[in-house]
Amino acid sequence: MQRKPFRKRPSVRGEVPTEERRVMLPRDNELIGVVINALGASKFRVLCSDHNERICAIPGRLKRQFWIKEGDMVLVKPWVVQGNERGDVVYRYSIMDKESLKAKGFEIPAV
């Protein structure tokens, strides 16, 4: 039986990704916010880009998809009723997404 020749694989550690990550951008009435503190029962106090402080909840279908900590950047969808006071957390941004959102001109509230 003849062996196959050894094939050297490209190094993964030293490579820099050339393609840009896709970032979820705010749609219609969605806002970018920063989590101020956790209130419990999957509710958070969030400072939004329109300078309103909202109590936001993670909807049941998304509860186990992402874990949110204080200081995380999130995408908030305000409620139809009590829109200036309440909202839903739709998405959690990573640290790398923060720079790309700033480059695209979105306002990120400072805590």
C-alpha positions in Angstrom: 0.0 0.0 0.0 1.3 3.4 -1.0 1.0 6.3 1.4 -0.3 9.7 0.3 2.2 12.5 0.3 2.1 14.8 3.3 0.3 18.0 2.5 1.1 21.1 4.5 -2.0 23.0 5.6 -2.0 26.8 5.7 -1.5 28.4 9.1 -4.6 29.6 10.8 -3.0 31.6 13.6 -1.1 34.2 11.7 -3.8 34.9 9.1 -5.9 38.1 9.3 -9.4 37.8 8.0 -9.7 39.7 4.8 -13.5 39.8 4.5 -15.5 42.2 6.7 -18.0 40.8 9.2 -21.6 41.5 8.5 -23.2 43.6 11.2 -26.9 43.7 12.0 -27.9 47.3 11.5 -30.9 49.0 13.2 -34.1 48.9 11.1 -37.3 51.1 11.2 -37.6 52.2 14.8 -34.8 50.0 16.4 -32.2 51.7 18.5 -28.7 50.9 19.7 -28.2 50.8 23.4 -25.8 50.0 26.2 -26.9 47.9 29.2 -26.6 49.8 32.4 -27.6 47.1 34.9 -29.4 43.8 35.1 -32.7 43.8 36.9 -33.4 40.1 37.0 -35.9 37.9 35.3 -34.2 38.6 31.9 -34.8 42.3 32.2 -32.2 45.1 31.8 -32.0 48.8 32.2 -30.6 50.1 28.9 -29.4 53.6 27.8 -30.5 54.0 24.2 -29.1 56.2 21.4 -32.0 58.6 21.7 -30.9 59.3 25.3 -33.9 57.5 26.9 -33.4 55.0 29.6 -35.6 51.9 28.9 -36.4 48.7 30.8 -35.8 46.0 28.2 -36.7 42.4 28.3 -35.4 39.4 26.3 -38.3 37.8 24.4 -38.9 34.1 25.2 -37.8 32.9 21.8 -34.3 34.5 22.3 -33.7 33.9 26.0 -31.2 31.0 25.5 -29.5 32.4 22.4 -27.4 35.1 24.0 -26.2 36.0 27.5 -26.1 39.7 28.3 -23.9 41.4 30.9 -23.6 45.0 32.1 -21.8 47.2 29.5 -22.8 45.1 26.5 -24.1 46.9 23.4 -27.6 45.7 22.3 -30.2 46.4 19.6 -33.4 47.5 21.2 -36.9 47.6 19.7 -39.2 49.9 21.7 -42.7 48.7 22.5 -45.7 50.3 20.7 -47.2 51.1 24.1 -44.9 52.8 26.6 -42.3 53.2 23.8 -40.1 55.7 25.8 -40.0 53.4 28.9 -39.9 49.8 27.7 -38.5 47.7 24.9 -37.2 44.3 23.7 -33.6 43.3 23.3 -33.4 41.9 19.7 -29.6 41.4 19.3 -26.3 41.6 21.3 -23.3 43.2 19.5 -19.8 41.9 20.0 -16.8 44.1 20.7 -15.7 44.0 17.1 -19.1 45.2 15.9 -18.8 48.4 18.0 -16.0 49.8 15.8 -17.8 48.9 12.5 -21.0 50.6 13.8 -19.0 53.7 14.7 -17.4 53.7 11.2 -20.8 53.6 9.6 -21.9 56.6 11.5 -24.2 55.2 14.2 -24.3 56.9 17.6 -23.3 54.7 20.5 -24.3 56.0 23.9 -21.6 56.4 26.5 -22.2 55.0 29.9 
